[in-house]
């Protein structure tokens, strides 16, 4: 202990504690930067499949950071990644950093609890759907004062228009088949398909709350499953000793 000028004692910083905190800061910054570079590739590459792959792979550094330094450091790294990406591409596109970091944290938590893959993907997928799909959609509707009924009505009208367009395309295909193979050619049952499509659309939008929750849940599970698969592929190439938890500060 050392005595200050005011007669009060002040503790001397523990060198080991300082070293651990420095390592956390350095690892958090480095792995966040790696994720930002991958997300930049996802934003600027024009190929949809490649963009999706880069987004999924960008979660691996966050999972590795969570395994080594804990969730708190990973949350801070996600915020840093968002701020850095915002400076480069704007705050809206940079939301993908928060999305990726959140999915990585969910995966890291499930891995830390040693859940089986199907339980981890299912449970964390539902959590992801609530926090990343349902809640933002509700906030968007409230923030921009767009009634949910209006969104549902527009979506219903769009769906019926799509069915009508598909029916018109099917008519053209039937005419082409008749021209090529004669009147005996097999044809698409347009009326039956359109009627079934309208009935399904009316049923779904008639129970749109349940349908939206189910769709959000499926999307969440698929997203977390894809993130998990990408993380496993990337981190399986890293030595197990590298993934060990470091001593907390």
C-alpha positions, 0 to 999 in steps of 0.5 A, a space after each residue: 500500500 502507498 500513502 497519498 498526499 491527502 493521507 489516504 491510502 491507495 491500492 497498487 494495481 495488481 500487475 497480473 490483473 492489469 495484464 489480464 484486462 489488457 489481454 481481454 481488450 486486445 483480444 476483443 478488439 482483434 476478433 471484433 475487427 476480424 468480424 468487421 472485415 468479414 461483414 464488410 465483405 458480406 455488404 459489398 460482395 454482390 453474390 447472395 450465397 457468398 454474402 450469406 456465407 461471409 455473414 455466418 462465418 463472421 460469427 466465429 470470432 465472437 464465439 471464440 471470444 466468448 469461449 476465451 474471455 466470457 460473455 461480457 467481453 463479447 458484448 462489448 466487442 459486439 458494440 465496438 464492431 457495430 460502432 466501427 461498421 457504422 462509421 464505414 457503412 452507416 448505422 442501418 447496414 451496421 446492424 448486421 454486426 449486432 445481429 451476428 454478435 447476438 447469434 454468436 453469444 447465444 451459441 456460446 451460451 448453449 455450448 457453455 451449458 453443453 446442450 445437445 445440438 438440436 436443443 441448442 439450435 431449437 431453444 436459442 433459435 426461438 430466443 433469436 426469433 423473439 429478440 431479433 425478429 419479433 421485437 424489432 418488428 413491433 418496435 418498427 411498427 410503433 416507431 413509424 406508426 404503421 398499424 399492424 393491420 395495414 401491414 397484414 392487409 398489404 401483404 395479403 393483397 401482394 400475396 393474392 397478386 403473386 398468385 394471380 401472376 403465377 396463374 397467368 404464367 401457367 396459362 402461357 405455359 399451357 398454351 406453349 405445351 398445346 402448341 408443341 404437343 397438341 391438345 392432348 398435352 398435359 396441362 397445369 390445373 390453373 384453376 385448382 392451383 389458384 383456388 388452393 392458393 387463395 384459400 391458403 393465403 386467406 387462412 394464413 392472413 386470417 390467423 396472421 398473429 399465429 402464422 407470423 410467430 410460427 414463421 419467425 420461430 422457423 426463421 430464428 431456428 434456421 438462422 441459428 442452425 446456419 450460424 452454428 454450422 458455420 462456427 463449428 466448421 471454422 472453430 474445428 480448425 483451431 487447436 482445442 487449447 486455443 479455445 480454452 477459457 482464460 482466467 477472468 480478471 
